[in-house]
Amino acid sequence: MKPNMNYSNLKNSYLFYNIAEKITAYSKMYSFKHIYKLGIGDVSLPLCSAVISALHSAVDEMAEKETFQGYVDECGAPFLREAIAEHYKKRGVFLKTDEVFVSSGASDELGDILDLFDKGNSALVIEPAYPAYLDANIIEGREIIRFNSSEKDGFAPYPDEKIKADIIYICSPNNPTGAVFTKDKLRAWVDYANKNESLILFDAAYEAFIEDEDIPHSIFEIEGARTCAIEICSLSKTAGFTGTRVGYTVIPAELERNGMSLNAMWVRNRTTKTNGISYILQKGAAAVFTDEGQRQIKDNIKVYKNNAKVIMNALDSVNIEYCGGKNAPYIWLKCPNKMKSWEFFDLLLNEIQVVGTPGAGFGENGEGYFRLTAFGDVADTAEASKRIMKLFGEKND
């Protein structure tokens, strides 16, 4: 037996594992000090009451013979697929129910979806990028094209016609930079993909944080996207499902390559490799798309968006440059005094007990940058922001 040798091409340890090790070591030395965690993008607010009620109701159904549920459709329960399609319709995107697939979350799906593509295909990753994009393709032995974004293009670049790629990763709002792709930029990528018979994997995990009306929530708001894009979304950050694990994927019926329907291929994949997502969790997820569920999750998102404002105000006060925060839960800041990312990490941890994520972990061009998340506890976010202001000195001092 020969193992998959591509694993040897991965970095020795995962970015967030490194961060956790540093925090653990620091906590052992200074157990009396509280650590203000603005690093990993995990939510801090509980599931909304509409979801909790639906989960309890579904559990009760499982206790009665008349309402007990066994296996569910591997591609998703019809009631949830319909609810998601109706949600898209409110934004002017019209989907058929069988174009929506329920998943166990965006992270799982972003890896699983690669089953649809030949390993000979190249993958274009716009960096700085969520590390899993890169790692999932390294594991498969796929050629990776690193496409750098920068301050000059707002970390949301246009395509380069000189570069040819088969699979294209676009995340908007972006993790880690908080940048968003305008309609004009997404239209350029859609045109590029259709021209080159490429396929866009559109990660829309943070779309609920968009507040500017002219910023697309979905790639399918762009004409032509149905023949070149797959959209992957999640309830993790939208509705606090990080520990509950429900997401969804949209694969249009007309999306074909070499005469093969990617929608039909994914049906075959799911019915072969999974038994679907728990009925109980899908009932909870469906509650997110009710009027009351939408109102409640938007209240939670307001809390996180206010956290972002608190962080941005602190950075403004000490003249630290950044992007993101407005339409995204991430703030991507430029390390002051030309510091390296991990150097800045150590400074914040050791001096003010604030934890963020070094930009170097998101690609080489992330060096010199740092990510802060708005998902932290409200009080911790406020205190961390005060400590940042004190450490770097307010402009007015």
Disulfide bonds with the S-S distance in Angstrom:
none
